[in-house]
Amino acid sequence: MWHEARRQEKLIRSQMIDSVKRNERRKQFYENVRKDPEQFMQVHGRKCQIHMDPAVAHAAEASSILRRWQGDPNVLIDRFDVRAHMDYIPETKADDIDKR
């Protein structure tokens, strides 16, 4: 009888320890998820061969396909460029930081 009670006690203790460890892992996971999403940004690309066809090159450089990036007329990007989907983050000046 005593052996059976001891076995059950060990089983319950191991389940409690497993539960505590699982809760710690869950807490760590949610803390990582709550961080700044920009830290998790990934950019993937692949190698491609460029074919030098003058008609295709002229069409790619046409003004109807290129657009201004972040309103800057000096920087033109393709409409499929990933930079078009990135947010603009203004630079902070040292004076602004000191005022806070």
N, C-alpha and C positions, 0 to 999 in steps of 0.2 A: 504494500500500500504506500509506504513512504517513497519507494523508488518511482512509482507512477506519478506521485505528486511532484517529486523532484524533476522528472522528465517534462511534465507540463509546465513547471516554472521556468525551466531552461528554454522551452519552446516559446513561451510568452515573452521572455526577456529578449530572445533573438529577434522576434517580430517587432518589439519596441525599438530595438537598436536599428533594425532595417528601416523602420518608419522614420526615425530621426535622421538617418543618413539620406533617405529619399527627400525629406523636407529640406535639408540643407542643399542638396543638388538642385531642387526646384527653385529655392530662393536665389541661388547663384545664377541660374538660367534667367530668371525674370529680371535680376539686376543687370545682366548683360544686355537683355533686350531693351531695357529702358534707357540705355545710353543714346548718345547722339546718333541719328541714323546715317549721318555722313561718314562715320567711322566704318560702316559696313558696306559702303558703296564699292562695287566691283565693276571693272571695265574689262570686257573681253573683246578680242579681235582675232582676225586670222589673216594670214599672208595671202596676197593675191597678186596675180601677174597683170601688169599694166600693158594694154595694147595701144600702140601709138597710131591711132586713126585720126587724121586731121579733122574730119567732120564731127567725130564724137568729142574731140577736145574742144572744138569751137562751140558745140552745143552745151558742153559742161560749163564753159566760162560765160555763157550768155547771162545777161543781167536778170532774166526772168527766173533763173534757177538759184542764183546767189542772193543771199539776204544779209542785211547788216546784223552784226552780232552785238547784242546789248545796246543797240542804238548808235553804235560807233560807225560812222560812214567809212572809216579807213579800214575796218576789218570786215571782210565779206566771207561768209561761210556757205557751204552747200546746205540746202534745206534738209538733207538727211544727216547732217553732222550732229553728233551727240551733244556738242557744246550748246546747241540751241535749247536743249532740255535742262541745262544746268542753271541753278539760281545765281543771281548776281549777289555777291557778298561785298558790300562797300568796305573800303579800308578805314580803319579807325585812326584818328590822329592822336598824338600824345596829349594834346590839350584836352581832348574829350575824356580821356582816361583819367587825367588829373582832376577834372571837375567832379567826377563820381566820387 
